Amino acid sequence: VQLQASGGGSVQAGGSLRLSCAASGRTFSSYPMGWFRQAPGKEREFVVAISRGGASTIYADSVKGRFTISRDNAKNTLYLQMNSLKPEDTAVYYCAAAKYGRGNYAPTQEDEYGSWGQGTQVTVSS
């Protein structure tokens, strides 16, 4: 599957951004999806995952209550609504498609994902 992330940008602390990830080349609705991020000088980290039907979501503690993941399987698109942004949210954000799907599985580990988008930069200033 090919993934194209978009929607990044620069905002002030407390602001909002909505990331999108357009998928093509595979049955989007069959696979869980996730967002990861990598800040300068740090390893890539898990942000949030959603099951193939959207019934199950798992969030990193650092973004709970501020970020919301969703998917539109009819449009083959994944979203990440980010509110109350903080400077520590500054990173390159990557969308990813899981290697396989079953039930309400929403993986949180990088090695459970097989396809990655190119990343979109999010910069939050204080």
BELDAGI-V699929 format. One record per pair of residues at least 24 apart in sequence whose ideal C-beta (glycine too) atoms are under 10 Angstrom apart, sorted by the first residue. I is the first residue (numbers start at 0). GAP is how many residues later the second one is. Records with the same first field share a line. If there is no record, write none. Layout:
I: GAP, GAP
//
This chain:
0: 24, 25, 26, 27, 29, 30, 32, 75, 95, 96, 113, 114, 115, 116
1: 24, 95, 113, 115, 116
2: 25, 30, 73, 75, 91, 92, 93, 94, 112, 113, 114, 115
3: 73, 91, 113, 114, 116
4: 30, 73, 75, 87, 88, 89, 90, 91, 111, 112, 113, 114, 115, 116
5: 89, 111, 112, 114
6: 72, 73, 74, 75, 86, 113, 115
7: 74, 83, 84, 85, 111, 112, 113, 114, 115
8: 111, 112, 113, 114, 115
9: 80, 111, 112, 113, 114, 115
10: 71, 74, 78, 79, 111, 112, 113, 114
11: 73, 75, 112, 113, 114
12: 71, 72, 73, 74, 75, 76, 111, 112, 113
13: 69, 70, 71, 72, 110, 112
14: 67, 68, 69, 70, 71, 109, 110
15: 50, 65, 66, 67, 68, 69
16: 50, 63, 64, 65, 66, 68, 72, 76, 103, 105, 106, 107
17: 50, 52, 61, 62, 63, 64, 65
18: 48, 50, 59, 60, 61, 62, 63, 74, 75, 76, 98, 101, 103
19: 52, 55, 57, 58, 59, 60, 75, 100
20: 50, 55, 56, 57, 58, 59, 72, 73, 74, 75, 76, 96, 99
21: 53, 54, 55, 56, 73, 95
22: 48, 50, 52, 53, 54, 55, 72, 74, 92, 94
23: 52
24: 51, 72, 90
25: 50, 71, 88, 89
26: 25, 46, 49, 74
27: 24, 43, 44, 45, 46, 47, 48, 49, 50, 69
28: 24, 25, 42, 43, 44, 45, 47, 72
29: 43, 67, 68, 70, 71, 72
30: 65, 66, 67, 68, 69, 70, 71, 74, 76, 82, 83, 84
31: 24, 25, 26, 39, 64, 65, 66, 67, 68, 69, 70, 71, 72, 73, 74, 75, 76, 80, 81
32: 36, 38, 44, 45, 46, 47, 62, 63, 64, 65, 68, 73, 74, 80, 82
33: 24, 35, 44, 46, 60, 61, 62, 63, 64, 72, 73, 74, 75, 76, 78, 79, 82
34: 24, 25, 28, 32, 34, 43, 44, 45, 47, 58, 59, 60, 61, 82
35: 24, 55, 56, 57, 58, 59, 60, 72, 74, 77, 80, 81, 83
36: 25, 26, 43, 52, 53, 54, 55, 56, 57, 82, 83, 85
37: 53, 54, 55, 56, 81
38: 49, 50, 51, 52, 53, 83
39: 50, 51, 52
41: 49
42: 67
43: 47, 48, 50, 52, 66, 72, 75
44: 46, 65
45: 50, 61, 62, 63, 64, 66, 67
46: 33, 35, 42, 44, 46, 47, 48, 61
47: 32, 58, 60
48: 47, 49, 56, 57, 58, 59, 60, 63, 64
49: 28, 29, 30, 48, 54, 56
50: 47, 50, 51, 52, 53, 54, 55, 56
51: 45, 46, 48, 49, 50, 51, 52, 53, 54
52: 48, 50, 51
53: 24, 50, 52
54: 48, 49, 51
55: 47, 48, 49, 50
56: 47, 49
57: 48, 49, 50
58: 47, 49
59: 48
61: 24, 26, 27
62: 26
68: 26, 37
77: 39
79: 40, 42
81: 40, 42
84: 37, 38, 39, 40
85: 38, 40
86: 36, 37, 38, 39
87: 36, 38
88: 33, 34, 35
89: 31, 32, 33, 34, 35, 36
90: 28, 29, 30, 31, 32, 33
91: 26, 27, 28, 29, 30, 31
92: 24, 26, 27, 28, 29
93: 24, 25, 26
94: 24, 25
//
